[in-house]
Structures are given as structure tokens and as C-alpha cells.
Amino acid sequence: MNPANLPFDTETMLQGLRQWVECESPTWDRAAVNRMLDLAAREMALAGATIERIPGRMGFGDCIRARFPHPKQGEPGILIAGHLDTVHPVGTLEKLPWRREGNKCYGPGVYDMKGGNYLALEAIRQLQRAAFTTPLPITFLLTPDEEVGTPSVRDVVEAEAARNKYVLVPEPGRDDNGVVTGRYAIARFNLEATGQPSHAGATLSSGRSAIREMARQIIAIDAMTGPDCTFSVGVVHGGQWVNCVATTATGEALSMAKRQSDLDRGVERMLALSGTHDDVTFKVTRGVTRPVWEPDAGTLALYEKARGVAQQMGMELPHGSAGGGSDANFTGAMGIPSLDGLGVRGGGVHTLNEHIEVDSLAERGRLMAGLLATLE
């Protein structure tokens, strides 16, 4: 089966993808994420999949597991792992409406990663229309909280991966049309400063500002960034009244490293920031961690299969490790052959410039279809 001959239609794919993108689904809005999961589940059910809904927990949305009909159903096969949550709050469509400008198409979550999920589903449908039975059964897992480190369904991702031979992740593709065969290690941290209150006008000097201490620590954390490990603070909250010296301030920080040992040292440096300065207590605690995923022989063999499919289509398919976490951090670290970055090409990830390259929808759809048709 030559994937280049499958009749992927870009315009039809865009029409379907638009519905997904315009169903906004920020991670922290459980109801919104579940509406998006409903939409995807309906389309997969129409494609013949058996849909299982795994209830959400920790305040996050549900999980959808879709198993497509296959003679070997129940045996280890291929897991397609994707997330349907985005970083964009409901209402982002007003600032970032669905629009097409030449080969670019814009919208919240279109690149990360609704475009990739949609093309993976379309690849399955194309194989069905061609009456092609894949050598292995296919399971599609759609999750609600990847953008915050997959705290509520990591166990589901790992359990499902363990039941399969391969994991394919249609996260955004690389600029050079490449795929991802490794991911850097990532750690998140919760920050908390506790000061002493006073009236900011009448008794300012008797107070101890938690906001000031948080600001001091933010500068210190940013200054820790080096070639082996990066540090950044991305969320800060503090104070309740402008006429009160702030008693509390909270924040969230993220650290990323190419090697696990570098991240481990980074974690030690972050935790060592805990203490008291000028009567203000600063506390750092560990959040969600993604382990480093270094390509092993199984992942590299899987990549070679994908490269062969791409060559059959007349395309080169470079590969490499990448920053930014994904659920392949977990599956790859488990030693299960995993291939990431199989989604659309584009840019502006996590910004109001988020877009895809339109021609990559069908191109990457054919690559996915070819891979599903080849793996055994």
C-alpha cells in the first residue's frame, strides 16, 4: 500500500479541523475539555471505534480510549497518544479567530495539537476507505491535561502504552519536516512566599512583603539558567489589597534539561532556595516531573520504518531530540518504541500567532497512514 496514493483532501480536512479548533478546550476548564472530547469521540465512533470514557479526576477533564475494529483486537498493537487540552482560555477565538492566509491557517490549539490528532484520525479513515487492514490493532488515547504535565492521567497513558508494541504521538512536527525521537527532562515547581501584613499607608515599615521576596527569588531563579539546565517562572500571584503589605505570594516555575542528571542537579538547586530572608519565608516544592526520553534501539528502529514511508512519498524525514515535554517522555522512558512529532508543521505555539502549514495536513496524514499500514 503506497500512502502517496491515498486521496487525502486538504479542504475537507480543514473543514473538519475547524470544528475542533473552534471548540475551545483550555486545560483548567473541565467542561470545555469534555465538550472537545465529546466531539472527537463522536467522530471516532462514526469511524467504527469502540469508545470508552475514563472519568476525570483532580479537577481535570475525562480521557477517551477508542479501539478500532481489527481481527487481532486485544493483542498488543499501536497506541496513538494525543491531548485535546490547550493553553488558550475560552474567548481566545476573539483574538485568534480561525482564518486562512495562503498556506497558513490560524486558531487556538490548531498546531498544539488538534491538527495532529485530526490528521491521525483521518489517516485511520483513509485506510478504512481503502479497505486496508493494518497488521496491528490501533488504539487512540485522547487526554485532558498534557499542557500542565499530565498529572491526572499519567497512569492511564503508561498503562495503555504497556499494552501496546508502539506509541505514535502526533504532537507538532519540526520545522525541517522532522520527527522527534527523544525529549528533554522537565520539572515543575510550586513557589510560596509568606510575609507579615501591615497597612501599606499607615504602618508600611512594620510589614514584610511576600511580593517583594517573590520578585527577588524570580530574578535569582532566572539567573540560574545555563547551557545544561534552564529555569523560568511562568505564573505569579500575590496580594489581595493594594493598601495592605502582601502576606502571601505564589508562583510556578519550570526547569528543563537534556540529561536527567542535569535536571536532578537543577531540582536540588531549586529546593535549596527554600528558607527565610528578612522575616519572609520562601518555600519551593516539587510539582510534576517528566523524565528524560533518550532514544533506544526500539525507537530508532521505529523511526527507520517512518523514514522508509517518507522516502516512498519522496520526502526526507530528519529526527532528533527536542525540548518541550509530551507524553512520549513517559512512554519512551518506559522503553516502549515511541515516535513523536508526527503532527502538522507550523509555528507560534502557545501564542496568539499559532498556526499550521496547510499543506502539511495531508502530507503528514499520509505519513501516519503509511506508518499504521507498515508496523507489525
C-alpha positions in Angstrom: 0.0 0.0 0.0 1.5 3.3 -1.1 0.3 6.1 1.2 1.0 8.6 -1.6 -2.0 7.2 -3.4 -4.5 7.8 -0.6 -6.9 10.6 -1.5 -6.4 12.9 1.4 -8.3 16.1 0.7 -6.9 19.2 2.4 -10.1 21.3 2.1 -12.2 18.6 3.6 -9.7 18.1 6.4 -9.7 21.9 7.1 -13.5 21.9 7.4 -13.4 19.1 10.0 -10.4 20.6 11.9 -12.1 23.9 12.1 -14.9 22.4 14.3 -12.2 21.0 16.6 -10.3 24.3 16.9 -13.5 26.4 17.4 -14.4 24.1 20.3 -12.1 25.8 22.8 -10.6 23.5 25.4 -8.2 25.1 27.9 -6.8 22.6 30.4 -8.3 24.1 33.5 -11.8 24.3 32.1 -13.0 20.7 32.7 -16.4 21.2 30.9 -14.8 22.8 27.9 -12.2 19.9 27.6 -15.1 17.4 27.9 -17.0 19.1 25.1 -14.0 18.7 22.9 -13.6 15.1 23.9 -17.3 14.6 23.1 -16.7 16.0 19.6 -13.7 13.7 18.9 -15.4 10.7 20.4 -18.4 11.1 18.1 -16.2 11.2 15.0 -14.2 8.1 16.2 -17.4 6.3 16.9 -18.6 7.0 13.4 -15.4 5.5 12.2 -16.3 2.3 13.9 -14.3 2.7 17.1 -15.4 1.3 20.5 -15.4 4.3 22.8 -14.5 4.1 26.5 -14.8 7.2 28.7 -12.4 7.2 31.6 -13.7 9.7 34.3 -11.5 12.7 35.1 -10.0 13.4 38.5 -8.1 16.2 40.2 -10.4 18.7 38.6 -9.4 17.8 35.1 -11.5 16.5 32.2 -12.1 12.9 31.2 -10.0 10.6 29.0 -11.2 8.9 25.8 -9.9 5.5 24.7 -11.0 4.5 21.2 -10.3 1.0 19.9 -10.8 0.4 16.2 -12.1 -2.9 14.8 -9.4 -5.4 14.0 -9.0 -9.2 13.7 -6.3 -9.1 16.4 -8.3 -6.8 18.7 -6.9 -7.2 22.3 -3.4 -8.1 21.2 -0.5 -5.6 21.5 -0.7 -3.1 18.7 -0.3 0.6 18.0 -1.2 3.3 20.5 -1.8 6.8 19.1 -1.5 9.2 22.1 -2.7 12.8 21.9 -4.1 15.5 24.1 -7.1 17.8 23.4 -6.4 20.4 26.0 -4.8 23.7 25.0 -3.2 26.7 26.8 -5.7 29.1 25.3 -8.5 30.4 27.6 -12.1 30.3 26.4 -12.6 33.5 24.4 -9.2 33.4 22.6 -11.1 32.9 19.4 -12.0 36.6 19.5 -8.2 37.4 19.3 -7.1 34.4 17.3 -10.1 33.5 15.1 -9.9 30.6 12.6 -8.6 32.1 9.4 -6.5 31.0 6.4 -3.9 33.1 4.8 -2.3 31.3 1.9 -0.5 28.2 3.3 -1.1 29.2 6.9 -4.2 28.5 8.9 -4.6 30.1 12.4 -6.5 29.2 15.5 -6.1 28.3 19.2 -4.7 24.8 19.5 -4.6 24.2 15.8 -0.9 23.4 16.0 -0.6 22.0 19.5 -2.1 19.6 18.9 -5.6 19.4 17.4 -4.2 19.4 13.9 -2.0 16.3 14.6 -4.9 14.5 16.3 -7.2 15.2 13.4 -4.8 14.0 10.8 -4.2 10.8 12.7 -7.9 10.1 12.8 -8.1 10.9 9.1 -5.3 8.5 8.4 -7.3 5.7 10.0 -10.4 6.7 8.0 -8.4 6.7 4.8 -7.1 3.2 5.4 -10.7 2.1 6.1 -12.0 3.6 2.9 -9.2 1.8 1.0 -10.4 -1.5 2.7 -6.9 -1.9 4.1 -6.5 -3.9 7.3 -3.4 -2.8 9.3 -1.1 -5.6 10.5 -1.7 -4.4 14.1 -4.8 -3.2 16.0 -5.0 0.6 16.7 -6.0 2.3 19.9 -6.4 6.1 20.1 -6.0 7.7 23.6 -7.0 11.3 24.0 -6.1 13.1 27.3 -7.2 16.3 29.1 -4.2 17.7 30.9 -0.9 17.3 28.9 -0.3 21.1 28.9 0.2 21.1 32.7 2.3 17.9 32.8 -0.3 15.2 32.6 -0.8 15.0 36.4 -4.2 13.2 36.4 -3.7 10.6 33.6 -0.1 9.7 33.5 -1.0 6.3 35.0 -3.6 5.8 32.2 -1.0 6.8 29.5 1.6 4.4 30.9 -0.8 1.6 31.4 -2.1 1.8 27.8 1.4 2.1 26.4 2.4 -1.0 28.3 -0.4 -2.9 26.4 1.0 -2.0 23.0 4.1 -2.6 20.8 4.4 1.0 19.6 3.4 4.5 20.6 2.8 7.2 18.0 2.4 10.8 19.2 1.1 13.4 16.7 2.5 16.4 18.5 3.7 19.3 16.3 6.2 18.3 13.6 9.6 20.1 13.4 10.4 23.0 11.1 12.7 20.8 9.0 9.8 18.3 8.4 11.5 16.1 11.1 10.1 13.9 13.8 11.1 13.6 17.5 12.9 10.6 18.8 13.7 12.0 22.3 12.6 14.6 24.8 14.3 16.7 27.4 13.6 16.1 31.1 11.2 18.7 32.7 10.4 19.5 36.3 7.8 21.9 37.6 7.9 23.6 41.0 5.4 25.4 43.3 6.7 28.6 44.9 5.2 30.2 48.0 6.3 33.3 49.9 4.8 34.1 53.3 5.4 37.6 54.8 3.9 39.8 57.6 1.0 42.1 57.0 0.6 45.7 57.8 -1.3 48.8 56.5 0.6 49.9 53.4 -0.1 53.6 54.2 0.0 53.9 58.0 2.4 51.2 59.1 4.4 50.2 55.9 7.7 49.7 57.7 6.3 47.1 60.1 5.2 44.8 57.3 7.2 42.3 55.3 6.1 41.9 51.7 5.7 38.4 50.3 5.6 40.0 46.8 9.0 41.6 47.2 10.5 38.3 48.3 8.9 36.5 45.3 10.3 39.2 43.0 13.8 38.7 44.4 13.6 35.0 44.0 12.3 35.2 40.4 15.4 37.1 39.5 17.5 34.6 41.2 15.8 31.7 39.5 16.1 33.2 36.1 19.8 33.8 36.7 20.3 30.0 37.4 19.8 29.2 33.7 22.8 27.8 32.0 23.8 25.6 29.0 22.8 22.4 30.8 19.6 23.4 32.5 17.1 26.2 32.1 14.9 27.8 34.7 11.9 30.1 34.3 8.9 31.4 36.4 5.7 31.4 34.4 2.9 32.0 36.9 2.8 34.5 39.8 0.0 35.6 42.1 0.3 37.9 45.1 -1.6 40.1 47.5 -5.3 40.9 47.9 -5.4 44.7 48.7 -3.2 47.5 47.4 -3.3 49.1 50.8 -2.1 46.0 52.6 1.5 44.7 52.6 1.1 41.3 50.9 1.2 38.4 53.3 1.3 35.7 50.6 2.6 35.3 47.0 2.6 32.1 45.0 4.2 31.1 41.7 5.1 28.2 39.4 8.5 27.6 37.9 9.8 25.2 35.2 13.2 23.7 34.6 14.3 21.7 31.6 17.5 19.8 30.8 18.7 17.4 28.1 20.1 14.9 30.6 18.4 13.6 33.7 21.5 14.1 35.8 21.4 17.8 34.9 17.8 18.1 35.8 18.4 16.3 39.1 21.0 18.9 40.0 18.6 21.6 38.9 16.0 20.2 41.2 18.4 20.3 44.1 19.3 24.0 43.4 15.6 24.9 43.3 14.7 23.2 46.5 17.7 24.8 48.2 16.1 28.2 47.7 13.7 27.4 50.5 14.4 29.4 53.6 13.8 32.7 55.4 15.0 36.2 54.4 14.1 39.5 56.1 11.4 37.7 58.0 9.7 36.3 54.9 9.6 32.5 54.4 10.1 31.2 50.9 9.2 27.6 50.1 9.8 25.5 47.0 8.1 22.2 46.5 8.2 19.7 43.6 5.5 19.6 41.0 5.0 17.3 38.1 8.2 15.9 36.5 8.6 14.4 33.0 11.6 12.0 32.8 14.2 12.4 30.1 13.4 10.2 27.0 16.6 9.1 25.2 16.1 7.1 22.0 16.9 3.4 22.3 17.3 0.7 19.6 13.5 0.2 19.5 12.7 3.8 19.0 15.4 4.2 16.3 14.1 1.1 14.5 10.6 2.6 14.6 12.0 5.8 13.2 13.6 3.9 10.3 10.2 2.5 9.5 8.8 6.0 9.3 11.8 7.2 7.3 11.1 4.4 4.8 7.5 5.5 4.5 8.6 9.1 3.9 11.1 8.1 1.2 8.3 6.2 -0.5 6.4 9.5 -0.6 9.5 11.3 -1.9 10.3 13.1 1.4 13.2 13.3 3.7 12.4 12.7 7.4 15.1 14.0 9.8 14.9 13.2 13.5 16.3 14.4 16.8 15.6 15.1 20.5 13.5 18.2 21.3 12.7 20.5 24.2 9.1 20.9 25.4 7.5 17.9 27.0 5.0 15.4 25.7 3.5 12.1 26.9 6.3 10.4 24.9 8.5 11.3 27.8 6.7 8.7 29.8 6.3 6.0 27.1 9.8 6.4 25.8 11.3 6.3 29.3 9.4 3.0 29.8 11.4 1.6 26.9 8.4 1.3 24.6 9.3 2.2 21.0 7.8 5.7 20.6 7.8 8.2 17.8 6.8 11.8 18.5 6.4 15.0 16.4 4.2 13.2 13.8 1.8 16.1 13.6 1.5 19.2 11.4 4.2 21.7 10.7 3.5 25.2 11.8 4.5 27.9 14.3 3.5 30.3 17.0 2.9 27.5 19.5 1.2 28.8 22.7 0.8 32.3 21.3 -1.8 34.4 19.5 0.1 33.6 16.3 -0.4 29.9 16.5 -0.8 28.4 13.0 -0.2 25.4 10.8 1.2 25.0 7.4 -1.9 23.8 5.4 0.0 21.6 3.0 1.3 19.5 6.0 -2.1 18.3 6.9 -2.4 15.8 4.0 1.3 15.2 3.9 1.6 14.2 7.5 -1.7 12.3 7.2 -0.2 10.1 4.5 2.9 9.6 6.6 0.8 8.5 9.6 -1.3 6.2 7.3 1.8 4.6 5.8 3.2 4.0 9.3 0.0 2.4 10.5 0.0 0.2 7.4 3.6 -0.8 7.8 4.2 -1.6 11.5 3.9 -5.2 12.5 
